[in-house]
Amino acid sequence: MANSNAQAHQVLMLYGREGIKINLPSGAQPTVIAKRPLPRHEDPRAAIEDALSTPVGSPPFDELARGRKSACILICDVTRPVPNHLFLRPLVERMLAAGIPRERICVLVATGLHRPNLDAELAEVVGDPWVLATVRVENHYARDAEAHVDLGFTSRRRTPVKLDRRFVEADLRIATGLVEPHFMAGYSGGRKVIAPGVAHESTIRTFHSARFMEDPAAVQCNLDGNPLHEEQLEIVRMLGEVYAVNTIIDEDRHLIYANFGEVIDSHLAAVAFVAESARVKIGRKFSTILTSSAGHPLDKTYYQTVKGMVTPLDIIEPGGTLIVVSACSEGIGSAEFRDAQQRLLSLGPDAFLRSLLAKNFADIDEWQTEMQLKSMRAARVQLYTTGLKGADRAVTGVEMIDSVETALAQALARSGDPDIAVIPEGPYVVPVVQ
């Protein structure tokens, strides 16, 4: 949904937990780009119960759980605002009622190569003290070779397939998550929670090598020919029987959609629901874009902030200005990502990219630096943040600004064009010129 409003003087951007209000320059002509509004569920818990009873491509959940000896439920880590508090307890209660022993039920945080979620943070992710007290809640550790089962290689691209033993060996396997645009895999959720979510680092580093990242089909809102999606589908089929809970939320984190069913079919049904809302046709490009990193929890690190830089590239005029607001409350991100950023600064963009193209296995987290290059090639990238201090600001490799208002005024003066595209929800909205 694009709303041109020449009278708007202030916009509210998602930033940290509270948001940030930006005063627009005098004479600016903003076009606010947001997802097409979809109705919220008045009773979210009833929506979850209905999804479990009327699945996509599978028997109802109670029937599936009957006779199982163990279960593993995957949940996303703290970087994703998944409404785990709505569906984890109903899942566990139904498993217990079906006779699965509580000690044989594991809720596994699909961290990929992110850090583990522990203590108060784990409680925030789970969102339900009863679940924490009732069943095992554990983190995935991608670097622990002994914790994975080797399933061989994918047939076409020879990706090594090693997945967390707790998920592979469970009698009932459930992936859960949000379905939203993803800047490499097309859409998040479903198969992506399995790989890279609970994959070994060799699997993840293959996925994120330059031969995948530089493929023109590896972009947001595209599954057709997307190499990551195709590999993920093959991995799921190698694994066997898997089911999923898929959710979609609005910018205020309210549930607007939920389904349950066979992991591939149910994910595609969720994609079909969200696609026309998240993908917004604009019909033109802009010399100035103001966007965000979607606020808490996605904008906790600069690593995640890169997503907000890549998603609007279809509507940026070549050489235009892309201004991103992101709290970065936890700083840059991993030590490996910092190293990749420093290599970018020392080598320069062209030499850095050449170094990636020579590898079959990407170095950990350097793929996010590679994605940042796409925005740097297209536009002048500027970042406003209160979370990065000292040397961390230089490591970003983009232009740091202390005032969004001043940067906007300067961008308009450079372009001579008063039009500004404003994307409050950042990477969760995909504007396209069409």
C-alpha positions in Angstrom: 0.0 0.0 0.0 1.5 3.3 -1.1 0.1 6.5 0.3 1.2 9.8 -1.2 0.6 12.6 1.3 2.1 16.0 0.6 0.7 17.3 3.9 2.7 14.8 6.1 5.2 16.6 8.3 6.2 13.7 10.5 6.6 9.9 10.1 6.9 7.2 12.7 9.6 4.6 11.9 10.0 1.2 13.6 13.2 1.6 15.7 14.1 -0.4 18.8 11.1 -1.1 21.1 9.5 2.4 20.9 9.9 3.7 17.4 11.3 7.0 16.3 9.5 10.1 14.9 11.2 11.8 11.9 10.3 15.3 10.9 10.3 15.7 7.1 11.9 18.7 5.4 9.7 21.5 4.3 8.4 20.9 0.8 9.1 17.1 0.9 6.6 15.0 -0.9 6.5 11.7 1.0 5.1 8.4 -0.3 4.6 6.1 2.7 4.9 2.5 1.6 3.3 -0.2 3.9 1.8 -3.6 3.6 -1.8 -3.9 2.5 -3.7 -4.0 5.7 -5.2 -7.5 6.6 -7.7 -8.2 9.3 -6.4 -9.3 12.7 -7.7 -12.4 14.4 -10.0 -11.2 17.2 -9.2 -14.4 19.1 -5.6 -15.5 18.2 -5.6 -18.6 20.4 -8.8 -19.8 18.7 -7.1 -19.2 15.4 -4.2 -21.5 16.5 -6.7 -24.2 17.6 -8.5 -24.0 14.4 -5.3 -24.3 12.4 -4.3 -27.5 14.3 -7.7 -29.0 13.7 -8.0 -28.1 10.0 -4.5 -28.7 8.6 -3.0 -28.1 5.1 -2.0 -31.4 3.4 -1.9 -33.5 6.6 -4.2 -35.2 9.1 -5.3 -33.0 12.1 -2.6 -32.6 14.8 -4.3 -34.8 17.4 -4.3 -37.7 14.9 -0.7 -37.1 14.0 0.5 -37.0 17.6 -1.2 -40.3 18.6 1.2 -43.1 19.1 4.4 -41.0 18.8 7.2 -41.7 21.2 9.0 -38.4 21.0 8.7 -34.9 19.5 10.8 -31.9 18.6 9.4 -28.4 18.0 11.6 -25.9 16.3 11.2 -22.2 17.2 13.1 -19.2 15.7 15.6 -17.3 17.8 15.3 -13.9 19.4 15.9 -12.0 16.1 12.3 -13.0 15.0 9.2 -11.7 16.7 7.3 -15.0 16.3 4.2 -15.3 18.5 5.5 -18.5 20.2 3.4 -17.7 23.3 0.3 -18.4 21.2 1.1 -21.9 19.9 3.7 -23.6 22.0 1.5 -24.5 24.9 -1.4 -25.9 22.6 1.2 -28.0 20.8 2.8 -29.4 24.0 -0.6 -30.0 25.6 -1.8 -31.9 22.6 1.4 -34.0 22.6 1.0 -34.8 26.3 -2.6 -35.7 25.8 -1.6 -38.0 22.9 0.7 -39.9 25.3 4.1 -38.5 24.4 6.2 -38.4 27.6 7.1 -34.9 28.6 10.8 -35.7 28.9 10.7 -36.9 25.3 9.4 -33.5 24.0 12.1 -30.9 23.1 11.5 -27.3 22.0 14.7 -26.5 20.0 15.7 -22.9 19.3 16.8 -22.8 15.6 19.7 -20.5 16.0 21.5 -21.3 12.8 24.9 -19.8 13.4 23.6 -17.0 15.7 24.4 -17.1 19.4 22.3 -19.1 21.8 19.3 -17.6 23.6 19.8 -18.1 27.3 18.2 -17.2 30.7 15.8 -14.2 30.5 16.2 -14.0 26.7 15.1 -17.6 26.4 12.1 -16.9 28.5 11.3 -13.9 26.2 11.6 -16.1 23.1 9.4 -18.9 24.5 6.9 -16.4 25.9 5.2 -19.0 28.2 6.6 -20.0 31.7 4.5 -23.2 31.6 6.3 -24.4 28.5 9.7 -23.8 30.1 8.7 -25.6 33.2 7.1 -28.6 31.4 9.4 -29.7 28.6 13.0 -29.4 27.6 13.9 -26.1 25.9 17.3 -26.1 24.3 19.5 -24.3 21.8 20.9 -25.5 18.5 24.7 -25.3 18.2 25.8 -25.4 14.6 29.5 -25.8 15.3 29.0 -29.0 17.4 29.7 -31.7 14.9 28.6 -34.6 17.2 25.2 -33.0 17.6 24.3 -33.5 13.9 23.3 -36.4 11.7 24.9 -36.6 8.2 22.2 -37.1 5.6 24.6 -36.9 2.6 24.5 -34.3 -0.2 21.8 -32.6 -2.3 21.7 -34.0 -5.8 22.1 -30.9 -7.9 24.3 -28.5 -6.0 26.0 -31.0 -3.7 25.2 -29.1 -0.5 26.3 -31.2 2.5 23.2 -32.0 4.6 23.9 -32.2 8.3 21.0 -31.5 10.7 20.5 -31.4 14.5 20.2 -34.9 15.9 17.4 -33.9 18.2 15.2 -33.0 15.3 16.2 -35.7 12.9 15.7 -38.5 15.4 12.4 -37.2 16.8 9.3 -39.3 16.0 7.2 -36.1 15.4 8.9 -33.1 13.9 7.4 -29.6 13.9 8.9 -26.4 12.5 7.4 -23.1 13.5 8.0 -19.5 12.5 6.9 -16.4 10.6 6.3 -16.3 6.9 7.5 -12.9 5.6 9.8 -11.6 2.8 13.4 -12.7 3.1 16.1 -11.0 1.2 17.8 -14.2 0.0 15.4 -17.1 0.5 12.4 -15.4 -1.0 10.3 -15.9 2.1 11.2 -17.0 5.7 9.6 -19.8 7.7 8.8 -23.4 6.9 11.7 -25.1 5.3 14.1 -22.3 6.3 13.7 -23.0 10.0 15.2 -26.4 9.3 18.0 -25.3 7.1 19.8 -23.2 8.0 17.9 -23.1 11.4 19.1 -26.4 12.8 21.8 -27.2 10.2 25.5 -27.8 10.8 27.9 -24.9 9.9 29.1 -26.7 6.8 25.5 -26.8 5.4 25.0 -23.1 6.4 28.3 -21.9 4.9 27.5 -23.7 1.6 24.1 -22.1 1.5 25.7 -18.7 2.0 28.5 -19.0 -0.5 28.7 -16.5 -3.4 27.4 -19.0 -5.9 24.1 -18.8 -4.1 24.2 -15.2 -3.0 25.0 -13.8 -6.4 22.3 -15.8 -8.2 19.8 -13.2 -9.4 16.9 -15.5 -8.3 18.1 -15.4 -4.7 16.0 -12.3 -3.8 13.0 -11.4 -1.7 9.5 -12.6 -2.6 10.9 -15.0 -5.2 10.8 -18.8 -4.9 10.9 -19.6 -8.6 14.4 -20.8 -9.4 15.7 -19.5 -6.1 18.7 -21.8 -5.3 18.3 -21.5 -1.6 14.6 -22.4 -1.7 15.3 -25.3 -4.0 18.1 -26.7 -1.8 15.8 -26.3 1.3 13.0 -28.2 -0.4 15.4 -31.1 -1.2 16.7 -31.1 2.3 13.2 -31.4 3.7 12.4 -34.3 1.4 15.7 -36.0 2.4 14.6 -35.6 6.1 11.2 -37.1 5.6 8.0 -36.5 7.5 7.9 -32.9 8.8 5.0 -30.5 9.7 4.9 -26.8 10.4 3.0 -24.1 12.2 3.2 -20.9 10.0 2.2 -17.5 11.3 1.9 -14.0 9.9 1.8 -10.8 12.0 1.2 -7.2 11.2 3.4 -4.2 12.1 2.0 -4.1 15.6 2.8 -7.8 16.1 -0.8 -8.9 16.1 -1.6 -12.3 14.5 -3.3 -12.0 11.1 -2.8 -15.6 9.8 -1.9 -19.1 11.1 -1.9 -22.5 9.5 -0.6 -26.0 10.3 0.2 -28.9 8.0 2.8 -30.7 5.9 5.8 -28.4 5.9 6.1 -27.6 2.2 2.3 -27.4 1.4 1.5 -25.3 4.5 4.4 -22.9 3.9 3.3 -22.3 0.3 -0.2 -21.6 1.5 1.1 -19.0 3.9 3.3 -17.5 1.2 0.2 -17.2 -1.1 -1.6 -15.4 1.7 1.1 -12.8 2.5 2.6 -12.3 -1.0 0.1 -9.7 -2.2 0.2 -7.8 1.1 4.0 -7.6 1.5 4.9 -7.0 -2.1 3.8 -3.4 -2.9 3.7 -2.2 -6.5 4.8 1.4 -6.7 5.3 2.2 -10.4 8.3 4.5 -10.1 11.8 4.9 -8.5 12.9 7.4 -5.9 16.1 9.4 -5.5 15.6 9.4 -1.7 14.4 6.5 0.4 13.9 6.5 4.2 13.5 3.0 5.7 14.1 1.0 8.9 15.3 -2.4 10.1 11.8 -3.2 11.4 12.5 -2.3 15.0 12.9 -4.8 17.9 14.0 -7.5 17.8 15.4 -7.5 14.2 17.3 -4.2 14.6 19.3 -5.4 17.7 22.5 -5.7 15.6 24.0 -4.1 12.5 24.3 -7.6 11.0 20.5 -7.8 10.8 20.2 -4.1 9.7 21.7 -5.0 6.3 18.3 -6.6 5.4 16.7 -3.1 5.5 19.3 -1.9 3.1 18.7 -4.5 0.4 14.9 -4.9 0.4 14.0 -1.5 -1.3 16.7 -1.6 -4.0 14.1 -2.1 -6.8 12.8 1.4 -6.3 16.0 3.4 -5.7 17.2 5.6 -8.5 20.9 4.7 -9.4 23.1 6.8 -7.2 20.2 7.9 -5.0 20.3 8.1 -1.2 19.1 5.3 1.0 18.7 6.3 4.7 18.3 3.5 7.2 17.3 3.9 10.9 18.3 1.0 13.2 18.8 0.9 16.9 21.7 -1.7 16.9 21.2 -2.0 20.6 23.6 -5.0 20.8 26.2 -3.5 18.5 27.7 -4.9 15.3 27.0 -8.6 15.6 29.3 -11.6 15.7 33.1 -11.4 15.7 33.1 -13.1 12.3 30.8 -10.5 10.8 33.1 -7.8 12.2 36.1 -9.5 10.5 34.2 -9.6 7.2 33.3 -5.9 7.5 37.0 -5.0 8.2 38.1 -7.1 5.1 35.6 -5.1 3.0 37.1 -1.9 4.2 40.7 -3.0 3.6 40.2 -4.8 0.3 37.5 -2.5 -1.2 34.2 -3.8 -2.7 35.5 -5.3 -5.9 38.4 -7.3 -4.4 36.2 -8.4 -1.5 33.7 -9.8 -3.9 36.4 -11.6 -5.9 37.6 -13.2 -2.8 34.1 -14.6 -2.1 33.6 -16.0 -5.6 36.7 -18.2 -5.2 35.2 -20.1 -2.2 32.9 -23.1 -2.0 32.3 -22.5 1.8 31.6 -18.9 2.9 33.3 -17.7 6.0 30.8 -17.4 8.8 28.6 -14.3 8.5 30.5 -12.7 5.6 27.4 -13.3 3.5 25.8 -10.3 5.1 28.6 -8.1 4.1 28.2 -9.5 0.6 24.5 -8.5 0.7 25.5 -5.0 1.9 27.6 -4.6 -1.3 24.4 -4.8 -3.4 23.0 -1.7 -1.7 26.4 0.1 -1.8 26.6 -0.6 -5.6 23.1 0.9 -6.1 23.0 3.9 -3.8 24.6 6.2 -1.2 23.8 4.4 2.0 23.4 6.3 5.2 22.7 5.0 8.7 21.2 6.6 11.8 21.7 4.6 15.0 22.1 5.2 18.7 23.6 1.7 19.4 27.0 1.9 17.6 29.8 3.7 19.3 33.4 4.5 18.5 35.2 2.2 16.1 32.0 0.2 15.4 30.6 3.1 13.4 33.5 3.0 10.9 33.2 -0.8 10.6 29.8 -0.5 9.0 31.4 0.7 5.8 28.4 3.1 5.2 28.0 6.8 5.9 27.0 7.5 9.5 24.6 10.3 10.2 23.6 12.1 13.4 20.4 13.7 12.2 17.9 12.0 9.9 16.2 15.3 9.2 19.5 16.9 8.1 20.4 13.9 5.9 16.9 14.0 4.2 17.2 17.7 3.5 20.6 17.2 2.0 19.5 14.3 -0.1 16.6 16.3 -1.5 18.9 19.2 -2.3 21.4 16.8 -4.2 18.6 15.2 -6.3 16.5 18.3 -6.8 13.5 16.0 -6.4 11.1 16.6 -3.4 9.7 13.0 -3.5 10.7 10.7 -0.6 9.8 7.0 -0.3 9.2 6.2 3.4 9.1 2.5 4.5 8.4 2.4 8.3 8.5 -1.4 8.5 11.7 -1.8 6.6 12.5 -5.3 5.2 9.0 -6.7 6.0 7.7 -4.6 3.1 9.0 -5.2 -0.5 8.3 -2.3 -2.9 8.6 -3.0 -6.6 8.5 -0.9 -9.7 5.7 -2.4 -11.7 
